[in-house]
Amino acid sequence: MNKNIKVSFDFDDTLSRLSVQNFVRELNNKFDIWIVTSRLETINNEDLFSVANFLNIKNIVFTNLEWKFIFFKDKDFLCHFDDFSQE
């Protein structure tokens, strides 16, 4: 177990799915789990916060419609799970 290794998940159409939430529950004791979403921080994100609370995810990043790869540049994440490819 290495909680210093960061793994992130998109929310919409990824972590919002129950099957992915179950996967995260398996990973939660092994990795530092993050949510990185392109959602706007200023909108109602109650659904996202509810899932984050349920899964005990404390690290949430809103890129506010910017490409997520900009956030990840020069960051030390093992991987990011997303339904949308960013090349």
DSSP file (Angstrom, degrees, kcal/mol; ACC not computed):
  #  RESIDUE AA STRUCTURE BP1 BP2  ACC     N-H-->O    O-->H-N    N-H-->O    O-->H-N    TCO  KAPPA ALPHA  PHI   PSI    X-CA   Y-CA   Z-CA
    1    1 A M              0   0    0      0, 0.0     2,-0.3     0, 0.0    29,-0.1   0.000 360.0 360.0 360.0 129.6    0.0    0.0    0.0
    2    2 A N    >   -     0   0    0     28,-1.5     3,-1.8     3,-0.1    30,-0.3  -0.788 360.0-178.2-137.9  94.0    1.4    3.4   -1.0
    3    3 A K  T 3  S+     0   0    0     -2,-0.3    28,-0.1     1,-0.3    -1,-0.1   0.504  79.2  73.8 -70.7  -2.2   -1.0    6.3   -0.3
    4    4 A N  T 3  S+     0   0    0     26,-0.1     2,-0.6    27,-0.1    -1,-0.3   0.602  75.6  91.8 -83.8 -12.0    1.6    8.6   -1.8
    5    5 A I  S <  S-     0   0    0     -3,-1.8    27,-2.9    25,-0.3     2,-0.4  -0.750  73.0-144.6 -87.2 122.9    0.7    7.4   -5.3
    6    6 A K  E     +ab  32  77A   0     70,-0.6    72,-3.1    -2,-0.6    73,-0.7  -0.733  20.2 178.5 -95.5 132.7   -2.0    9.6   -6.8
    7    7 A V  E     -ab  33  79A   0     25,-2.3    27,-2.4    -2,-0.4     2,-0.3  -0.997  12.6-160.6-128.5 134.3   -4.7    8.2   -9.1
    8    8 A S  E     -ab  34  80A   0     71,-2.3    73,-2.6    -2,-0.4     2,-0.4  -0.833   7.2-160.9-122.3 158.2   -7.4   10.5  -10.5
    9    9 A F  E     -ab  35  81A   0     25,-1.7    27,-2.1    -2,-0.3    73,-0.2  -0.995  19.0-129.4-135.0 137.8  -10.8   10.1  -12.0
   10   10 A D      > -     0   0    0     71,-2.8     5,-1.8    -2,-0.4    27,-0.2  -0.435  22.2-145.0 -69.2 159.3  -13.0   12.3  -14.1
   11   11 A F  I > >S+     0   0    0      3,-0.2     5,-2.4     4,-0.2     3,-2.1   0.911  71.1  73.0 -94.8 -63.0  -16.5   12.6  -12.7
   12   12 A D  I 3 5S-     0   0    0      1,-0.3    71,-0.4     3,-0.2     3,-0.1  -0.324 121.1  -7.0 -64.0 127.0  -19.1   12.8  -15.5
   13   13 A D  I 3 5S+     0   0    0      1,-0.2    -1,-0.3    -2,-0.1    -2,-0.1   0.608 138.9  54.4  63.2  14.2  -19.6    9.5  -17.2
   14   14 A T  I X 5S+     0   0    0     -3,-2.1     3,-1.9    -5,-0.1     6,-0.4   0.308 117.0  17.2-131.7 -87.4  -16.7    8.0  -15.2
   15   15 A L  I 3 <S+     0   0    0     -5,-1.8    -4,-0.2     1,-0.3    -3,-0.2   0.692 116.6  70.5 -68.0 -16.5  -16.8    8.3  -11.4
   16   16 A S  T 3 <S+     0   0    0     -5,-2.4     2,-0.3    -6,-0.1    -1,-0.3   0.676  83.5  90.7 -69.9 -16.1  -20.6    9.1  -11.6
   17   17 A R  S <> S-     0   0    0     -3,-1.9     4,-2.2    -6,-0.3     3,-0.4  -0.659  78.6-137.2 -85.2 135.0  -21.0    5.4  -12.6
   18   18 A L  H  > S+     0   0    0     -2,-0.3     4,-2.4     1,-0.2     5,-0.2   0.854 103.3  57.4 -59.1 -38.2  -21.6    2.9   -9.8
   19   19 A S  H  > S+     0   0    0      1,-0.2     4,-1.5     2,-0.2    -1,-0.2   0.879 109.1  45.6 -63.0 -37.2  -19.2    0.3  -11.4
   20   20 A V  H  > S+     0   0    0     -3,-0.4     4,-2.5    -6,-0.4    -1,-0.2   0.875 109.6  55.0 -73.1 -37.5  -16.4    2.9  -11.3
   21   21 A Q  H  X S+     0   0    0     -4,-2.2     4,-2.1     1,-0.2    -2,-0.2   0.907 107.0  50.6 -60.3 -41.1  -17.3    3.9   -7.7
   22   22 A N  H  X S+     0   0    0     -4,-2.4     4,-1.2     2,-0.2    -1,-0.2   0.888 109.4  51.1 -63.6 -38.2  -17.0    0.2   -6.7
   23   23 A F  H  X S+     0   0    0     -4,-1.5     4,-1.4     1,-0.2     3,-0.4   0.915 108.9  51.0 -62.3 -44.3  -13.6    0.1   -8.4
   24   24 A V  H  X S+     0   0    0     -4,-2.5     4,-2.3     1,-0.2    -2,-0.2   0.874 102.7  59.6 -63.2 -37.8  -12.5    3.2   -6.4
   25   25 A R  H  < S+     0   0    0     -4,-2.1     4,-0.4     1,-0.2    -1,-0.2   0.858 106.0  49.1 -59.5 -34.0  -13.6    1.6   -3.2
   26   26 A E  H  < S+     0   0    0     -4,-1.2     3,-0.3    -3,-0.4    -1,-0.2   0.839 116.9  41.4 -71.5 -33.5  -11.1   -1.2   -3.9
   27   27 A L  H >X S+     0   0    0     -4,-1.4     3,-2.3     1,-0.2     4,-2.1   0.701  91.0  88.3 -85.0 -21.4   -8.4    1.3   -4.6
   28   28 A N  T 3< S+     0   0    0     -4,-2.3     5,-0.2     1,-0.3    -1,-0.2   0.761  89.5  46.0 -57.6 -32.1   -9.1    3.8   -1.8
   29   29 A N  T 34 S+     0   0    0     -4,-0.4    -1,-0.3    -3,-0.3    -2,-0.1   0.539 118.4  43.8 -86.0  -6.0   -7.0    2.1    0.8
   30   30 A K  T <4 S+     0   0    0     -3,-2.3   -28,-1.5     1,-0.1   -25,-0.3   0.708 115.4  30.3-108.8 -27.4   -4.0    1.7   -1.6
   31   31 A F  S  < S-     0   0    0     -4,-2.1     2,-0.9   -30,-0.1   -28,-0.2  -0.862  78.6-104.8-134.5 162.8   -3.8    5.0   -3.4
   32   32 A D  E     -a    6   0A   0    -27,-2.9   -25,-2.3   -30,-0.3     2,-0.4  -0.824  46.5-151.6 -86.5 106.3   -4.4    8.7   -3.0
   33   33 A I  E     -a    7   0A   0     -2,-0.9    26,-0.6   -27,-0.2    25,-0.3  -0.662  17.0-178.2 -91.6 134.6   -7.6    9.2   -5.0
   34   34 A W  E     -ac   8  59A   0    -27,-2.4   -25,-1.7    -2,-0.4     2,-0.5  -0.891  23.0-139.6-124.6 154.7   -8.4   12.5   -6.7
   35   35 A I  E     -ac   9  60A   0     24,-2.4    26,-2.9    -2,-0.3     2,-0.5  -0.986  20.3-178.4-110.2 125.8  -11.3   13.8   -8.8
   36   36 A V  E     + c   0  61A   0    -27,-2.1     2,-0.3    -2,-0.5    26,-0.2  -0.961  13.3 169.0-125.0 111.3  -10.2   16.0  -11.7
   37   37 A T  E     - c   0  62A   0     24,-2.7    26,-3.2    -2,-0.5    27,-0.4  -0.905  41.7-140.6-125.7 148.7  -13.1   17.4  -13.6
   38   38 A S        +     0   0    0     -2,-0.3    27,-2.6    24,-0.2    24,-0.1   0.422  66.5 123.4 -85.6   2.6  -13.5   20.0  -16.3
   39   39 A R  S    S-     0   0    0     25,-0.2    25,-1.7     1,-0.1     2,-0.3  -0.131  73.1 -99.8 -57.1 157.2  -16.7   21.1  -14.7
   40   40 A L    >   -     0   0    0     24,-0.2     3,-0.9     1,-0.1    -1,-0.1  -0.653  21.3-144.1 -77.2 136.1  -17.2   24.7  -13.6
   41   41 A E  T 3  S+     0   0    0     -2,-0.3     4,-0.2     1,-0.2    -1,-0.1   0.739  95.5  63.0 -70.5 -23.0  -16.6   25.2   -9.9
   42   42 A T  T 3  S+     0   0    0      2,-0.1    -1,-0.2     3,-0.0     2,-0.1   0.499  88.5  82.8 -86.6  -4.0  -19.3   27.8   -9.7
   43   43 A I  S <  S-     0   0    0     -3,-0.9     2,-0.7     1,-0.1    -4,-0.0  -0.409 100.4 -76.3 -91.8 174.6  -22.2   25.5  -10.8
   44   44 A N        +     0   0    0      1,-0.1     3,-0.2    -2,-0.1    -1,-0.1  -0.610  51.2 170.8 -71.4 111.6  -24.2   23.2   -8.5
   45   45 A N     >  +     0   0    0     -2,-0.7     4,-2.6    -4,-0.2     5,-0.3  -0.075  30.4 128.9-112.1  30.5  -21.9   20.2   -8.0
   46   46 A E  H  > S+     0   0    0      1,-0.2     4,-2.3     2,-0.2     5,-0.2   0.868  72.1  53.2 -56.6 -39.6  -23.9   18.5   -5.3
   47   47 A D  H  > S+     0   0    0     -3,-0.2     4,-1.9     2,-0.2    -1,-0.2   0.913 111.0  46.5 -63.0 -42.1  -23.9   15.2   -7.2
   48   48 A L  H  > S+     0   0    0     -3,-0.2     4,-2.6     1,-0.2    -2,-0.2   0.934 113.6  47.4 -64.9 -47.0  -20.1   15.3   -7.4
   49   49 A F  H  X S+     0   0    0     -4,-2.6     4,-2.5     1,-0.2    -1,-0.2   0.843 108.9  55.7 -65.5 -32.8  -19.6   16.3   -3.7
   50   50 A S  H  X S+     0   0    0     -4,-2.3     4,-2.4    -5,-0.3    -1,-0.2   0.932 111.5  42.4 -64.1 -46.0  -22.1   13.5   -2.6
   51   51 A V  H  X S+     0   0    0     -4,-1.9     4,-2.4     2,-0.2    -2,-0.2   0.910 113.7  52.4 -66.8 -42.4  -20.0   10.8   -4.4
   52   52 A A  H  <>S+     0   0    0     -4,-2.6     5,-3.1     1,-0.2     4,-0.5   0.915 111.8  46.4 -60.0 -42.8  -16.8   12.3   -3.1
   53   53 A N  H ><5S+     0   0    0     -4,-2.5     3,-0.9     3,-0.2    -2,-0.2   0.926 111.3  51.5 -64.5 -45.5  -18.1   12.3    0.4
   54   54 A F  H 3<5S+     0   0    0     -4,-2.4    -2,-0.2     1,-0.2    -1,-0.2   0.871 117.6  38.8 -58.6 -39.1  -19.4    8.7    0.0
   55   55 A L  T 3<5S-     0   0    0     -4,-2.4    -1,-0.2    -5,-0.1    -2,-0.2   0.402 111.0-120.6 -93.7   1.2  -16.0    7.5   -1.3
   56   56 A N  T < 5 +     0   0    0     -3,-0.9     2,-0.6    -4,-0.5    -3,-0.2   0.894  53.7 161.6  59.7  42.6  -14.0    9.7    1.2
   57   57 A I      < +     0   0    0     -5,-3.1    -1,-0.2    -6,-0.2   -23,-0.1  -0.857  14.6 173.3 -96.6 119.2  -12.3   11.6   -1.6
   58   58 A K        +     0   0    0     -2,-0.6     2,-0.8   -25,-0.3    -1,-0.1   0.726  56.2  79.0 -96.8 -26.6  -10.9   14.9   -0.3
   59   59 A N  E     +c   34   0A   0    -26,-0.6   -24,-2.4    -7,-0.1     2,-0.4  -0.771  54.7 164.6 -94.9 110.5   -8.9   16.1   -3.3
   60   60 A I  E     -c   35   0A   0     -2,-0.8     2,-0.5   -26,-0.2   -24,-0.2  -0.992  14.6-169.5-129.1 127.9  -11.1   17.7   -6.0
   61   61 A V  E     -c   36   0A   0    -26,-2.9   -24,-2.7    -2,-0.4     2,-0.6  -0.975   5.8-163.1-120.4 125.4   -9.9   19.8   -8.9
   62   62 A F  E     -c   37   0A   0     -2,-0.5   -24,-0.2   -26,-0.2   -21,-0.1  -0.935   3.0-169.8-102.3 120.7  -12.2   21.8  -11.1
   63   63 A T    >   -     0   0    0    -26,-3.2     3,-1.4    -2,-0.6   -25,-0.2   0.518  32.9-132.2 -88.8  -3.0  -10.5   22.8  -14.3
   64   64 A N  T 3  S-     0   0    0    -25,-1.7   -24,-0.2   -27,-0.4   -25,-0.2   0.922  72.2 -44.1  53.7  52.5  -13.4   25.1  -15.3
   65   65 A L  T 3  S+     0   0    0    -27,-2.6    -1,-0.3     1,-0.3     2,-0.2   0.413 109.1 127.6  73.8   2.7  -13.7   23.9  -18.9
   66   66 A E  S <  S-     0   0    0     -3,-1.4    -1,-0.3   -27,-0.2    -3,-0.1  -0.529  74.6 -86.6 -80.1 156.0   -9.9   24.0  -19.4
   67   67 A W    >>  -     0   0    0     -2,-0.2     3,-1.1     1,-0.1     4,-0.7  -0.403  31.9-136.9 -61.8 135.2   -8.2   20.8  -20.8
   68   68 A K  H >> S+     0   0    0      1,-0.3     4,-2.2     2,-0.2     3,-0.6   0.811  98.6  70.7 -66.1 -29.6   -7.3   18.5  -17.9
   69   69 A F  H 3> S+     0   0    0      1,-0.3     4,-1.3     2,-0.2    -1,-0.3   0.796  91.5  60.9 -61.2 -24.2   -3.9   17.8  -19.4
   70   70 A I  H <4 S+     0   0    0     -3,-1.1    -1,-0.3     2,-0.2     3,-0.2   0.916 106.3  45.6 -66.0 -42.1   -2.9   21.3  -18.5
   71   71 A F  H << S+     0   0    0     -4,-0.7    -2,-0.2    -3,-0.6    -1,-0.2   0.915 113.1  50.4 -63.7 -42.3   -3.5   20.5  -14.8
   72   72 A F  H >< S+     0   0    0     -4,-2.2     3,-2.5     2,-0.1    -1,-0.2   0.695  81.1 114.0 -74.1 -17.8   -1.7   17.2  -15.1
   73   73 A K  T 3< S+     0   0    0     -4,-1.3     3,-0.1     1,-0.3    -3,-0.0  -0.331  93.2   1.9 -57.6 128.7    1.4   18.8  -16.7
   74   74 A D  T 3  S+     0   0    0      1,-0.3     2,-0.3    -2,-0.0    -1,-0.3   0.669 105.7 123.7  65.6  19.2    4.3   18.5  -14.3
   75   75 A K    <   -     0   0    0     -3,-2.5     2,-0.9     2,-0.1    -1,-0.3  -0.777  65.5-125.1-106.0 157.2    2.2   16.6  -11.7
   76   76 A D        +     0   0    0     -2,-0.3   -70,-0.6    -3,-0.1     2,-0.4  -0.646  49.6 147.4-105.6  75.1    3.0   13.2  -10.3
   77   77 A F  E     -b    6   0A   0     -2,-0.9   -70,-0.2    -5,-0.2     3,-0.1  -0.891  43.4-147.8-108.3 139.3   -0.1   11.0  -11.0
   78   78 A L  E    S-     0   0A   0    -72,-3.1     2,-0.3    -2,-0.4   -71,-0.2   0.935  77.0 -28.9 -66.9 -46.0    0.2    7.3  -11.8
   79   79 A C  E     -b    7   0A   0    -73,-0.7   -71,-2.3     2,-0.0     2,-0.4  -0.985  50.1-135.6-164.1 166.5   -2.9    7.5  -14.0
   80   80 A H  E     -b    8   0A   0     -2,-0.3     2,-0.5   -73,-0.2   -71,-0.2  -0.999  15.3-148.1-132.9 129.5   -6.1    9.3  -14.8
   81   81 A F  E     +b    9   0A   0    -73,-2.6   -71,-2.8    -2,-0.4     2,-0.3  -0.870  32.6 153.2-101.1 127.8   -9.4    7.5  -15.7
   82   82 A D        -     0   0    0     -2,-0.5   -69,-0.1   -73,-0.2    -2,-0.1  -0.993  49.0-138.1-152.9 149.2  -11.7    9.4  -18.0
   83   83 A D  S    S+     0   0    0    -71,-0.4     2,-0.5    -2,-0.3   -70,-0.1   0.534  92.8  64.7 -84.8  -6.7  -14.4    8.7  -20.6
   84   84 A F  S    S-     0   0    0      2,-0.0     2,-0.3    -3,-0.0    -1,-0.1  -0.971  80.5-134.3-125.0 124.3  -12.9   11.3  -22.9
   85   85 A S        -     0   0    0     -2,-0.5     2,-0.5     2,-0.0    -2,-0.0  -0.548  15.0-166.7 -78.2 135.9   -9.4   11.0  -24.5
   86   86 A Q              0   0    0     -2,-0.3    -2,-0.0     1,-0.1    -1,-0.0  -0.944 360.0 360.0-123.5 109.1   -7.2   14.1  -24.4
   87   87 A E              0   0    0     -2,-0.5    -1,-0.1     0, 0.0    -2,-0.0   0.427 360.0 360.0-104.8 360.0   -4.2   13.8  -26.7
